[in-house]
């Protein structure tokens, strides 16, 4: 039987190593040429590495989270005499069933009510007909995961059957459709079991390894928080007039223009006032003791994605109007969410704005995006009773939270920036003058 060693190729200019994010194969799996075998994350991107040959996986090198050098061996293949069957295939089931289950594995989302690990008992069978799968008499918690396809799990939920009561007949104890059918035919169900008036205790512990983007985020946050002496500043802003302007502009916009939120107005305000607060629009190289102050305003927009936190950048906001700002903000944040953002979209920010929108709360202590020196947190606007000219009136109030690097931005300078921003937002005509 022939063998083939596959080594990590050069996957980008200047890339000398990568982190293993996810394995798509294991020893014994049969793969075809161009099938995905592993995802590798570099400082520039996450890349899916395809198989160069068809064969059977004989070895894999490296675990998830491990750094591997370009040129090091990743996977060993046996390329002759392969059976061509999947490592967990079930020969007795039809090809159509296998294709259906494979498709469901990719498309069906996990049921949030169903744990990733289920209790399973040691093999203590009860009396049952020879052709009925053995059931467990008393489930006992272990660390073993029940093996079953999403289709089997869904059928079990619909039939009110607990999979940890069934002993599977497939490879490694995998529960198949036939096992479930036989168990149901024998009268197996949890419907008739005595129900407690209280929920069962949850004792499971799931361990999630910090790898890939989550590890990068952790490193960046640790760097920022450990090396930057933060000071925070909070303020309330009356955005009643700004809300009225926003409503008017949105009602008169054409189909090519995006719907305006508060963020484009905040971004334009920051761009307009930043020349008067240059110490806040910069980077601090604390290894060489150099502060870089930028004339251009490049605003990072903290964006939550399914893969983690990204900070795409809207560059040269000082040269945009409100519609251009909103359009570019939607473009870069959308690209970050769907994974199409370029390296240029994700680098070069001089000041970061973070907002949780309707979930923005009342206050926060945002962490500065190193090597920047300032960050602004925007919270949800809400109607509140306030005193104006001796009268209690209802106004729309938004809270702002900010943080500054106290090594290069004095408290008075940070407060001055936020107060200047407040005046702009409370008198929105100033934004456009």
C-alpha positions in Angstrom: 0.0 0.0 0.0 1.4 3.4 -1.0 1.7 6.3 1.4 1.7 10.1 0.9 2.8 12.8 3.3 1.0 16.1 3.0 2.9 19.1 4.4 1.5 22.6 5.2 2.0 24.6 2.0 2.9 28.3 1.7 -0.6 29.8 2.1 0.3 33.5 1.9 3.2 35.9 1.4 5.2 36.2 4.6 3.2 33.5 6.4 5.6 31.1 8.2 3.2 29.3 10.5 -0.5 28.9 11.2 -2.9 27.8 13.9 -5.0 24.6 13.6 -8.6 25.8 14.0 -10.5 22.7 13.0 -9.9 19.2 11.7 -12.3 17.8 9.2 -10.8 14.4 9.1 -9.5 11.8 11.5 -7.4 8.6 11.2 -9.3 6.0 9.2 -11.4 8.4 7.2 -11.5 8.0 3.5 -11.2 11.3 1.5 -11.3 12.3 -2.1 -9.1 14.8 -3.8 -10.0 18.4 -2.9 -12.1 17.4 0.2 -11.5 19.8 3.1 -9.1 18.2 5.6 -8.2 21.1 8.0 -8.7 24.8 8.6 -5.6 26.9 9.3 -5.7 30.4 10.7 -2.8 32.8 10.1 -2.4 36.5 11.0 -4.1 37.4 7.7 -6.9 34.9 7.2 -8.5 31.5 7.9 -7.9 29.0 5.1 -9.4 25.6 4.4 -6.8 23.2 3.2 -8.0 20.6 0.6 -6.7 17.1 0.3 -4.2 16.7 -2.5 -5.0 13.0 -3.1 -7.7 10.4 -2.7 -7.1 7.8 0.0 -7.4 6.8 3.6 -6.1 9.0 6.4 -3.4 7.1 8.3 -2.1 9.9 10.6 -2.8 13.5 11.5 -0.3 15.8 13.1 -1.2 18.6 15.5 -4.2 19.3 17.7 -6.7 22.2 17.6 -5.0 25.4 18.8 -1.5 24.2 18.0 0.8 26.3 15.8 2.4 24.5 12.8 5.2 25.7 10.6 5.0 25.9 6.8 6.5 22.7 5.5 5.7 20.5 8.5 3.8 17.3 8.0 0.0 17.6 8.5 -1.6 14.4 7.2 -0.4 11.0 6.2 -2.5 9.1 3.5 -2.6 5.5 2.4 -3.3 5.9 -1.3 -3.7 2.4 -2.5 -6.2 -0.3 -1.5 -8.6 2.2 0.1 -12.1 0.9 0.6 -13.5 4.3 -0.2 -16.0 4.1 2.7 -16.5 6.8 5.2 -15.1 6.2 8.6 -18.6 6.1 10.2 -20.6 4.8 7.3 -23.4 2.3 7.9 -23.4 -0.2 5.0 -26.8 -1.6 5.9 -28.5 1.8 5.3 -29.3 2.9 1.8 -27.2 5.5 0.0 -30.1 7.8 -0.1 -30.5 7.7 3.7 -26.8 8.4 4.1 -26.9 11.4 1.7 -30.0 12.7 3.5 -28.3 12.5 6.9 -25.1 14.1 5.6 -27.1 17.0 4.2 -29.0 17.3 7.5 -25.7 17.3 9.5 -24.7 20.4 7.5 -28.0 22.3 7.5 -29.8 21.4 10.7 -29.0 23.6 13.6 -28.5 21.9 17.0 -31.5 21.9 19.2 -30.6 24.3 22.1 -32.6 22.1 24.5 -30.5 19.1 23.6 -27.1 19.0 25.3 -23.9 18.3 23.4 -23.2 15.4 25.7 -25.9 13.2 27.0 -25.9 10.7 29.9 -25.4 7.1 28.9 -25.3 4.0 31.1 -22.9 1.1 31.2 -24.2 -1.8 29.1 -26.8 -3.2 31.5 -29.4 -4.7 29.1 -33.0 -5.5 29.9 -34.9 -8.4 28.5 -36.0 -7.7 25.0 -36.7 -9.6 21.8 -33.5 -10.6 19.9 -34.2 -8.1 17.1 -34.8 -5.2 19.5 -31.9 -3.0 20.5 -30.9 -3.3 24.1 -32.1 -0.5 26.3 -30.3 0.9 29.3 -32.2 0.3 32.6 -30.8 3.2 34.5 -28.9 6.0 32.8 -25.7 7.0 34.6 -23.8 10.1 33.7 -20.4 9.6 32.0 -18.3 11.7 29.7 -19.2 9.5 26.7 -21.1 11.2 23.8 -24.0 9.5 22.3 -23.4 8.9 18.6 -26.4 9.6 16.4 -27.2 11.6 13.3 -29.3 14.8 13.5 -32.1 12.9 11.7 -32.2 10.2 14.4 -32.1 12.8 17.1 -34.9 14.8 15.6 -37.0 11.6 15.2 -36.3 10.7 18.8 -37.5 14.1 20.0 -40.6 13.9 18.0 -41.3 10.4 19.4 -40.5 11.5 23.0 -37.7 9.0 23.2 -34.5 9.6 25.1 -31.5 8.4 23.2 -29.6 7.5 26.3 -32.1 4.7 26.9 -31.0 3.0 23.6 -27.9 0.9 23.0 -26.9 1.5 19.4 -25.9 -1.3 17.0 -23.7 0.8 14.7 -20.0 1.4 14.9 -18.8 2.7 18.3 -22.4 2.2 19.6 -23.9 4.7 17.1 -27.7 4.7 17.2 -29.2 4.1 13.8 -32.8 4.6 12.4 -33.3 0.8 12.8 -32.4 0.9 16.5 -34.8 3.7 17.1 -37.6 1.9 15.1 -37.1 -1.3 17.0 -37.1 0.5 20.4 -40.3 2.4 19.6 -41.9 -0.9 18.3 -41.1 -2.5 21.6 -43.0 0.2 23.4 -40.0 2.2 24.5 -40.9 5.8 25.4 -40.4 8.3 28.2 -44.0 9.5 28.0 -45.3 7.1 30.6 -42.4 7.6 33.0 -43.2 9.4 36.2 -42.5 13.1 35.8 -41.0 15.3 38.6 -42.6 18.7 39.2 -39.1 20.1 39.1 -36.5 20.2 36.4 -33.7 17.7 36.7 -30.4 19.1 38.0 -27.9 20.1 35.3 -24.4 18.9 36.1 -22.7 18.9 32.8 -19.6 20.9 32.1 -18.6 21.8 28.6 -15.0 22.7 27.8 -14.4 25.0 24.9 -10.8 25.5 23.7 -9.9 29.1 23.0 -8.5 28.9 19.5 -8.6 30.8 16.2 -10.3 34.2 16.2 -11.3 33.8 19.9 -7.7 33.4 20.8 -6.7 36.5 18.8 -9.4 38.5 20.5 -8.2 37.3 23.9 -4.6 38.2 23.1 -5.6 41.7 21.9 -7.8 42.4 24.9 -5.1 41.2 27.3 -2.5 43.4 25.5 -4.8 46.4 25.7 -5.9 46.0 29.3 -2.5 45.1 30.7 -0.5 47.8 28.9 -2.9 50.7 28.7 -3.8 52.6 31.9 -7.5 53.4 31.1 -9.6 56.1 32.5 -13.3 56.2 31.8 -15.7 59.2 31.3 -19.5 59.1 31.1 -22.0 61.6 29.9 -25.7 62.0 29.0 -26.7 63.5 25.7 -30.1 64.9 24.8 -30.7 63.7 21.3 -34.3 64.9 20.9 -33.5 67.3 18.1 -31.1 64.8 16.5 -33.9 62.2 16.5 -36.3 64.6 14.8 -33.6 65.3 12.1 -33.0 61.6 11.6 -36.7 61.0 11.1 -37.0 63.7 8.5 -34.0 62.5 6.6 -35.1 58.9 6.6 -38.6 59.9 5.4 -37.2 61.8 2.5 -34.3 59.5 1.4 -34.3 57.8 -2.0 -34.0 54.1 -2.6 -30.3 54.2 -3.1 -29.7 55.8 0.3 -29.4 53.7 3.5 -31.6 54.2 6.6 -29.8 56.4 9.0 -29.1 55.4 12.6 -27.4 57.6 15.2 -23.9 56.3 14.4 -23.4 58.2 11.1 -24.1 61.5 12.9 -21.8 60.6 15.8 -19.1 59.6 13.3 -19.4 62.9 11.4 -19.4 64.9 14.7 -16.1 63.1 15.7 -14.5 63.9 12.4 -15.5 67.5 12.6 -14.2 68.1 16.1 -11.1 65.9 16.1 -8.8 68.7 14.8 -9.4 70.5 18.1 -8.6 67.3 20.0 -5.6 65.8 18.1 -4.3 63.9 21.2 -7.4 61.7 21.0 -7.0 60.6 17.4 -3.7 58.7 17.4 -1.6 55.7 18.3 0.9 55.3 21.1 4.0 53.2 20.4 4.9 52.5 24.0 8.0 50.5 23.1 9.6 53.5 21.4 7.7 56.2 23.3 6.3 57.8 20.1 2.7 59.2 19.8 1.4 59.4 16.3 -1.4 62.0 15.8 -3.4 61.6 12.6 -5.1 64.4 10.6 -7.4 61.9 8.9 -10.2 60.3 10.9 -10.4 56.5 10.4 -13.1 55.2 12.7 -13.1 51.5 13.7 -16.7 50.2 14.1 -16.8 47.3 16.6 -18.9 44.6 14.9 -20.2 41.4 16.5 -20.2 38.5 14.1 -20.9 34.7 14.4 -17.1 34.2 14.4 -16.4 36.8 17.1 -15.6 40.5 17.4 -14.2 42.4 14.3 -13.4 46.1 14.0 -13.8 47.1 10.3 -12.7 50.6 9.5 -14.4 53.6 7.8 -11.6 55.7 6.5 -11.4 59.4 6.0 -14.8 60.2 7.6 -13.8 63.9 7.5 -14.3 63.7 3.7 -17.8 62.2 3.7 -21.4 63.4 4.1 -23.9 61.6 6.3 -25.2 59.3 3.5 -21.7 58.3 2.4 -20.7 57.6 6.0 -23.8 55.4 6.6 -23.2 53.6 3.3 -19.5 52.9 4.0 -20.2 51.8 7.6 -22.8 49.3 6.3 -20.4 48.0 3.7 -17.5 47.3 6.0 -19.6 45.9 8.9 -21.5 43.7 6.5 -18.3 42.5 5.0 -17.0 41.6 8.5 -20.2 39.7 9.3 -20.2 37.6 6.1 -16.4 37.0 6.1 -15.6 39.0 2.9 -13.8 41.9 4.6 -10.3 42.6 3.1 -7.2 43.2 5.1 -7.5 46.9 4.2 -11.1 46.9 5.6 -9.9 45.6 9.0 -6.8 47.8 9.6 -5.8 51.4 10.0 -8.3 52.7 12.5 -7.3 55.8 14.6 -10.3 55.8 17.0 -12.9 53.2 17.7 -16.7 53.4 18.2 -18.5 50.6 19.8 -22.3 50.3 20.1 -24.7 47.6 21.3 -27.7 49.4 19.8 -31.0 48.6 21.5 -29.1 46.4 24.0 -26.7 49.2 24.8 -27.5 49.4 28.5 -26.8 52.5 30.7 -23.0 52.4 30.8 -19.8 50.4 30.2 -16.1 50.6 30.5 -14.9 49.9 26.9 -11.4 48.6 26.3 -9.2 50.7 24.1 -8.2 49.0 20.8 -4.3 49.0 21.1 -2.4 50.9 19.9 -5.1 53.6 19.7 -5.6 55.9 22.7 -9.4 56.5 22.8 -12.6 54.6 22.4 -16.3 55.7 22.5 -19.2 53.5 23.7 -22.7 54.5 22.5 -25.7 53.3 24.4 -29.4 53.1 23.5 -31.5 56.2 23.4 -34.6 56.3 25.6 -37.3 58.7 26.6 -36.8 60.1 30.1 -38.3 62.9 32.3 -35.8 65.8 32.6 -36.0 69.3 34.0 -35.8 72.1 31.4 -36.3 75.7 32.5 -37.9 74.6 35.7 -40.4 72.3 34.0 -40.4 68.4 33.9 -40.5 67.4 30.2 -39.9 64.2 28.4 -36.7 64.1 26.3 -34.8 61.5 24.4 -31.6 60.8 26.3 -28.5 58.7 25.1 -25.6 57.8 27.4 -22.0 57.8 26.2 -19.2 55.9 27.8 -15.6 56.6 26.8 -12.1 55.4 27.8 -8.7 57.0 27.2 -5.0 56.1 27.5 -4.0 58.2 30.5 -0.4 58.1 29.5 -1.0 60.4 26.6 -4.5 61.8 27.1 -5.1 63.9 30.2 -8.5 63.6 32.0 -9.4 67.2 31.0 -8.6 66.5 27.4 -10.8 63.3 27.3 -13.6 65.1 29.0 -13.3 68.1 26.6 -13.7 65.8 23.6 -16.9 64.2 25.0 -18.4 67.6 26.0 -17.6 68.9 22.5 -19.3 65.8 21.0 -22.3 66.4 23.3 -22.8 69.9 22.0 -22.7 68.8 18.4 -25.3 66.0 19.0 -27.6 68.3 21.0 -27.4 71.0 18.3 -27.2 68.8 15.1 -27.1 71.9 12.8 -23.5 72.3 14.0 -22.6 69.0 12.4 -23.3 70.4 8.9 -21.9 73.9 9.4 
